[in-house]
Structures are given as structure tokens and as C-alpha cells.
Amino acid sequence: MSYASDTSSDQAQQLQRAALETSAAVLQRQRRLVQELAQAKATLDTVAQEQAHALSLLHSTLEASPDAVAAVDLSGKLIAYNQSYVQ
């Protein structure tokens, strides 16, 4: 074997080792990101459930009032009202 052949073989091994290390690092980062996304989704699901419950409670409270109740946004647009308001 010649010196050039040995050097070429060493370079190929170094490149292969570097490629494997890079692949391992990318895979590890990908796994962390998947875990972070799963946690973010779980948090988002929890918040969505809490908001749905709060909205349901608000709607029930609004409808339970015998008085006419209406809500408007900052521009004066009617955004919520109860059945007493309609009658």
C-alpha cells in the first residue's frame, strides 16, 4: 500500500466518523424538539380546555340572569347577550 492510499483511507474514515457524529447530533436535537413540541401541545390542549370551561361558565351565568344583559367590545359592537335581552 502506498502513502497516498493510506491518507485517502484515513480521510474517508474521518469523513465517515464526522458524518456519523453529525447524524447523531441531528437525531438527538430532533428528539428534543419532538419532546418540546409534545409538551407545548399538551399545554395548549390544557389551556384550550380551561378556556372552553370558562366560556361555558360565562354563558351559563349570562343565561341564568333574569335581567337583560348585553356586552359590547371597545368599538361598541354587540358581542354577547342573553335571552332576556332579546325579549
FIMAR-56120 format. One record per atom (N, C-alpha, C, CB): residue in three letters; y, x, z. Coordinates in steps of 0.02 Angstrom, whole numbers, plus 50000, padded with zeros to 5 digits. Glycine has a CB too. Layout:
BEGIN
ALAYXZ ...
END
This chain:
BEGIN
MET499415004250000 MET500005000050000 MET500625004450000 MET500004995350060 SER501135002049967 SER501745006049962 SER502255003750014 SER502045005649892 TYR502755007750022 TYR503285006150069 TYR503644999650049 TYR503795011950074 ALA503774998849985 ALA504114992849960 ALA503714986549975 ALA504254993349884 SER503064987149968 SER502634981449982 SER502634979650056 SER501914982949959 ASP502634984750099 ASP502664983650171 ASP503324980350191 ASP502584990150209 THR503874982750163 THR504534980050177 THR504584972750154 THR505084984250144 SER504314971450095 SER504334964650068 SER503914959950113 SER504064964549996 SER503344962250135 SER502924958350179 SER503264957050247 SER502244961850190 ASP503594962150274 ASP503964961450337 ASP504534956350329 ASP504244968150360 GLN504884956750273 GLN505434952150261 GLN505174944950255 GLN505814954150198 ALA504604944150222 ALA504314937450214 ALA504114934750282 ALA503704937750165 GLN503824938950324 GLN503634936650391 GLN504244934850433 GLN503224942150426 GLN504774938850427 GLN505394937450463 GLN505694930850440 GLN505904943150454 LEU505684929850375 LEU505944923550348 LEU505534917650371 LEU505974923850271 GLN504874918450371 GLN504434913150394 GLN504554911650467 GLN503704914950381 ARG504624916850508 ARG504744915950579 ARG505414912450590 ARG504744922850616 ALA505924914550553 ALA506584911450559 ALA506564904050539 ALA507104915250516 ALA506184902650486 ALA506114895650463 ALA505764891450516 ALA505734895350396 LEU505244894150546 LEU504884890550599 LEU505334889350660 LEU504254894350620 GLU505714894350680 GLU506164893550737 GLU506694888350722 GLU506494900350754 THR506964888550661 THR507474883650642 THR507174876650642 THR507764885450573 SER506574875950614 SER506244869450612 SER506124866850682 SER505584869950574 ALA505904871250727 ALA505774869150796 ALA506424866950829 ALA505454874850836 ALA506964870550817 ALA507604868650848 ALA507854861950820 ALA508134874150835 VAL507764860950756 VAL507984854650725 VAL507564848950752 VAL507914855050648 LEU506914849950758 LEU506474844750785 LEU506654843050857 LEU505744846950780 GLN506794848150897 GLN506984847050967 GLN507634843050971 GLN507054853751004 ARG508114844850930 ARG508754841250929 ARG508654834050906 ARG509264844850882 GLN508224833050857 GLN508084826350833 GLN507784822050888 GLN507614826550771 ARG507324824950926 ARG507004821150981 ARG507524819251034 ARG506444825351013 ARG507974823851049 ARG508504822351098 ARG508954816751073 ARG508924828551113 LEU509124817051008 LEU509554811750980 LEU509204804950980 LEU509754813650908 VAL508564804850967 VAL508184798650968 VAL508194795751039 VAL507454799750944 GLN508104800151089 GLN508124797851158 GLN508824795251176 GLN507934803551206 GLU509344798751154 GLU510024796551168 GLU510174789851135 GLU510534801751144 LEU509934788951073 LEU510034782651038 LEU509664776951072 LEU509804783250964 ALA509064778351096 ALA508674773251132 ALA509044771151196 ALA507964775851149 GLN509324775951231 GLN509694774451292 GLN510324770451276 GLN509884780951330 ALA510674772451223 ALA511284768851203 ALA511114761651183 ALA511634772451144 LYS510554760751148 LYS510354753951128 LYS510184749851190 LYS509744754251081 ALA509834752751238 ALA509664749151299 ALA510294747051336 ALA509214753451344 THR510774751551340 THR511414750051373 THR511774744451335 THR511854756251377 LEU511784744951270 LEU512114739851229 LEU511774733051237 LEU512114741851155 ASP511114732951239 ASP510744726751250 ASP510914723651317 ASP509984727951245 THR510954727851369 THR511134725451436 THR511834722451436 THR511084731151487 VAL512304725951406 VAL512994723451404 VAL513024716851365 VAL513464728651371 ALA512664716451310 ALA512654710251270 ALA512374704451311 ALA512244711151206 GLN511844705651349 GLN511564700451392 GLN512064698351446 GLN510914702851425 GLU512404703151475 GLU512904701551526 GLU513474697551496 GLU513174708051558 GLN513694699351437 GLN514234695551404 GLN514014688451387 GLN514464699151341 ALA513404687751363 ALA513144681051347 ALA513114676751409 ALA512444681551314 HIS512904679651465 HIS512874675951528 HIS513574673951550 HIS512524680151583 ALA514044678651546 ALA514734677151566 ALA515034671651523 ALA515164683551563 LEU514894671951458 LEU515154666851413 LEU514844660051428 LEU515024668751340 SER514204659951443 SER513864653751461 SER514154650751525 SER513114654951469 LEU514274655051574 LEU514574652851637 LEU515274650151626 LEU514584658651687 LEU515664653551585 LEU516344651251570 LEU516324644451535 LEU516704656451526 HIS515884643851487 HIS515834637451451 HIS515624631851498 HIS515324638051392 SER515134633151541 SER514904628051589 SER515464626051636 SER514314630651629 THR515844630951659 THR516394629551705 THR516934625451670 THR516704636151731 LEU517074627251609 LEU517584623651570 LEU517374616351559 LEU517694627151501 GLU516744615251541 GLU516504608451529 GLU516424604451594 GLU515844608751493 ALA516334607651650 ALA516244604151713 ALA516894601251740 ALA515934608751765 SER517454603851715 SER518094601451740 SER518244594451713 SER518664606351720 PRO518444589851757 PRO518634583151733 PRO519314583251699 PRO518634578151791 ASP519704588451711 ASP520364588951681 ASP520314591951610 ASP520834593351725 ALA520804590251570 ALA520854593151503 ALA521054600551511 ALA521354589251457 VAL520664604951482 VAL520804612051487 VAL520784615051417 VAL520294615651534 ALA521294618951402 ALA521324622351338 ALA521554629551350 ALA521804618651288 ALA521314633951307 ALA521514641051311 ALA521784643151244 ALA520924645551333 VAL522324646951245 VAL522614649651184 VAL522654657251188 VAL523324646551171 ASP522654660451129 ASP522724667651129 ASP523464669551132 ASP522384670751067 LEU523614675851128 LEU524314678151134 LEU524764675551079 LEU524334685651134 SER524474673751022 SER524884671150968 SER524944663550971 SER524594673150900 GLY524644660451021 GLY524694653251029 GLY524134649350995 GLY525344650851003 LYS523664652750967 LYS523104649450932 LYS522604646850984 LYS522754654350882 LEU522414640450975 LEU521924637351019 LEU521244640751009 LEU521874629751005 ILE520964643451063 ILE520334647051057 ILE519764643951096 ILE520424654251081 ALA519914639651145 ALA519394636351183 ALA519674630051215 ALA519104641051237 TYR519244625151223 TYR519444618951256 TYR518814615251278 TYR519874614451208 ASN518914610551324 ASN518354606651348 ASN518364599651316 ASN518374606051425 GLN517834595851331 GLN517774589151302 GLN518334584551326 GLN517094586151319 SER518564585451388 SER519104581351415 SER519744582451374 SER519234582951489 TYR519844588251349 TYR520434589851309 TYR520424585851244 TYR520474597451293 VAL519834584951215 VAL519764581351152 VAL519894573951161 VAL519054582351123 GLN519704571151218 GLN519784563951230 GLN520454561951249 GLN519324561651281 
END
